[in-house]
């Protein structure tokens, strides 16, 4: 089994890359998706988040109001750290379960947005970073996700710098250009991952 950490700044295109790798046959473990699962209604995770942040972060239906929670934690590094201390261990445990279920010859790609920030690179055999210039990220967040420029800059500012991400990378995928330029790079990276997995 080859354990790969896939990361990239918000708006860099990591989700598109993970989708393509899954299409080639990677076993994808998506930390963001798991992070949503572990705070669904009725979970111990949601109970712990409510205990830390109050019932104001819930919707009238009792689910987590993500935009509201985001507006609290992305403006305050201590609150963000408190949230991460609750959610990250739960995500780690679930990720380990899913990895265990993958076959011994699998390429397991962990899609981890905060890999660099949380010092997680040593957990993987290889780290792949999807890279884009900050101005490209900003444009995508405003144009495609409907964020204000201020919101986008706050989200980007809460993450590692481009240089910090590149420093932990074994392989870098440049995603400053159009989607057509991305696919050949992902295909090449997949070839390298499959080769390493086969070599054991």
C-alpha positions as CSV (number, residue, x, y, z in Angstrom):
1,X,0.0,0.0,0.0
2,X,1.2,3.5,-0.9
3,X,0.0,6.2,1.4
4,X,-0.2,9.5,-0.3
5,X,-1.1,12.9,1.3
6,X,-2.7,15.3,-1.2
7,X,-3.0,18.9,-0.2
8,X,-3.3,22.4,-1.6
9,X,-4.5,25.8,-0.6
10,X,-8.2,26.7,-0.8
11,X,-9.1,27.4,-4.4
12,X,-6.0,25.6,-5.8
13,X,-8.0,22.8,-7.3
14,X,-7.2,19.9,-5.0
15,X,-10.8,18.5,-5.2
16,X,-10.5,18.3,-9.0
17,X,-7.2,16.5,-8.7
18,X,-8.5,14.0,-6.1
19,X,-11.5,13.3,-8.4
20,X,-9.1,12.5,-11.3
21,X,-6.9,10.3,-9.1
22,X,-10.0,8.4,-7.9
23,X,-10.9,7.9,-11.6
24,X,-7.5,6.3,-12.2
25,X,-8.1,3.9,-9.4
26,X,-6.8,5.6,-6.2
27,X,-8.7,4.8,-2.9
28,X,-9.7,8.3,-1.9
29,X,-10.0,9.2,1.8
30,X,-11.4,12.7,1.9
31,X,-10.7,14.4,5.3
32,X,-13.2,17.2,4.6
33,X,-16.0,14.7,3.9
34,X,-15.1,12.8,7.0
35,X,-15.0,16.0,9.0
36,X,-18.6,16.6,8.0
37,X,-19.6,13.1,9.0
38,X,-18.1,13.2,12.5
39,X,-20.2,16.3,13.4
40,X,-23.5,15.1,12.0
41,X,-26.6,15.3,14.4
42,X,-26.4,12.6,17.0
43,X,-22.7,12.3,17.0
44,X,-20.3,12.8,19.9
45,X,-18.4,15.2,17.7
46,X,-21.3,17.6,17.3
47,X,-22.0,17.4,21.0
48,X,-18.4,18.4,21.7
49,X,-18.5,21.3,19.2
50,X,-21.7,22.6,20.7
51,X,-20.2,22.4,24.2
52,X,-17.2,24.4,23.1
53,X,-19.0,27.0,20.9
54,X,-22.6,27.1,22.2
55,X,-26.0,26.3,20.6
56,X,-25.7,29.4,18.4
57,X,-23.7,27.4,15.9
58,X,-26.7,25.1,15.1
59,X,-29.4,25.6,12.5
60,X,-33.0,25.5,13.6
61,X,-33.0,21.8,12.4
62,X,-30.1,21.0,14.8
63,X,-27.4,20.6,12.2
64,X,-24.1,22.4,12.3
65,X,-24.3,25.9,10.8
66,X,-21.0,25.8,8.9
67,X,-20.9,29.3,7.6
68,X,-21.6,30.6,11.1
69,X,-19.0,28.5,12.7
70,X,-16.5,29.4,9.9
71,X,-17.1,33.1,10.6
72,X,-16.1,32.5,14.2
73,X,-13.0,30.3,13.8
74,X,-11.4,31.8,10.7
75,X,-11.2,35.2,12.4
76,X,-9.7,33.8,15.7
77,X,-6.8,31.4,15.7
78,X,-7.4,30.2,19.2
79,X,-11.0,29.3,18.4
80,X,-9.8,27.5,15.3
81,X,-7.3,25.5,17.3
82,X,-10.1,24.6,19.7
83,X,-12.3,23.3,16.9
84,X,-9.4,21.4,15.4
85,X,-8.6,19.7,18.7
86,X,-12.2,18.3,18.7
87,X,-12.5,17.3,15.0
88,X,-9.0,16.2,14.0
89,X,-8.7,13.1,16.3
90,X,-12.2,11.9,15.1
91,X,-11.2,12.4,11.5
92,X,-7.9,10.6,12.1
93,X,-9.6,7.6,13.6
94,X,-12.2,7.3,10.8
95,X,-9.4,7.7,8.1
96,X,-7.4,4.9,9.7
97,X,-10.5,2.6,9.5
98,X,-11.0,3.3,5.8
99,X,-7.3,2.9,5.1
100,X,-7.3,-0.5,6.8
101,X,-10.2,-1.6,4.5
102,X,-8.2,-0.8,1.3
103,X,-6.2,-3.7,-0.3
104,X,-2.5,-4.2,0.2
105,X,-1.6,-3.1,-3.3
106,X,-3.7,0.1,-3.2
107,X,-2.7,3.6,-3.8
108,X,-4.5,5.3,-0.9
109,X,-4.8,9.1,-1.4
110,X,-5.6,11.1,1.7
111,X,-7.2,14.4,0.7
112,X,-6.1,16.6,3.6
113,X,-6.6,20.4,3.3
114,X,-4.5,21.2,6.4
115,X,-1.7,18.7,6.0
116,X,1.0,21.3,6.1
117,X,-0.5,23.4,8.9
118,X,-0.8,20.4,11.2
119,X,2.6,18.9,10.4
120,X,1.1,15.7,8.9
121,X,3.6,15.1,6.1
122,X,5.5,12.4,8.0
123,X,2.4,10.2,8.1
124,X,2.6,9.6,4.3
125,X,4.9,7.8,2.0
126,X,4.6,10.7,-0.4
127,X,3.1,14.2,-0.4
128,X,1.5,15.7,-3.5
129,X,0.8,19.5,-3.5
130,X,-1.7,21.1,-5.8
131,X,-0.2,24.6,-6.3
132,X,-1.7,27.8,-7.6
133,X,-0.6,31.4,-7.3
134,X,-2.5,33.4,-4.6
135,X,-4.1,35.6,-7.2
136,X,-5.5,32.5,-9.0
137,X,-6.9,31.2,-5.7
138,X,-8.4,34.6,-4.9
139,X,-10.0,34.8,-8.3
140,X,-11.5,31.3,-8.1
141,X,-12.9,31.9,-4.6
142,X,-14.6,35.1,-5.5
143,X,-15.7,34.1,-9.0
144,X,-16.6,30.4,-8.5
145,X,-17.5,30.2,-4.8
146,X,-19.2,33.6,-4.4
147,X,-17.0,34.7,-1.5
148,X,-16.2,38.4,-0.9
149,X,-12.6,39.3,-1.4
150,X,-12.3,39.9,2.3
151,X,-13.7,36.4,3.1
152,X,-11.4,34.8,0.6
153,X,-8.3,36.5,1.9
154,X,-9.3,35.5,5.5
155,X,-9.6,31.8,4.5
156,X,-6.3,32.0,2.6
157,X,-4.6,33.8,5.5
158,X,-5.7,31.0,7.9
159,X,-3.8,28.4,5.8
160,X,-0.1,27.7,5.3
161,X,1.7,29.9,2.7
162,X,2.5,28.6,-0.8
163,X,6.1,28.3,0.1
164,X,5.4,26.2,3.3
165,X,3.2,23.8,1.3
166,X,5.8,23.4,-1.5
167,X,8.5,22.7,1.2
168,X,6.7,19.5,2.2
169,X,5.9,18.3,-1.3
170,X,7.4,15.3,-3.0
171,X,5.4,16.0,-6.2
172,X,3.9,19.4,-7.2
173,X,0.9,19.8,-9.6
174,X,0.8,23.3,-11.1
175,X,-2.9,24.3,-11.4
176,X,-2.6,28.0,-12.5
177,X,-3.9,27.2,-15.9
178,X,-7.1,25.8,-17.5
179,X,-8.5,22.4,-16.6
180,X,-7.1,21.0,-19.9
181,X,-3.6,21.6,-18.6
182,X,-4.3,19.8,-15.3
183,X,-5.3,16.4,-16.7
184,X,-1.9,15.4,-18.3
185,X,-0.1,16.4,-15.0
186,X,-2.4,14.3,-12.9
187,X,-2.0,11.3,-15.3
188,X,1.8,11.6,-15.0
189,X,1.6,11.8,-11.2
190,X,-0.7,8.7,-11.2
191,X,1.8,6.8,-13.2
192,X,4.5,7.6,-10.6
193,X,2.2,6.6,-7.7
194,X,1.2,3.3,-9.4
195,X,4.9,2.6,-10.1
196,X,5.9,3.2,-6.5
197,X,3.0,1.1,-5.2
198,X,4.0,-1.8,-7.4
199,X,7.6,-1.5,-6.3
200,X,6.5,-1.8,-2.7
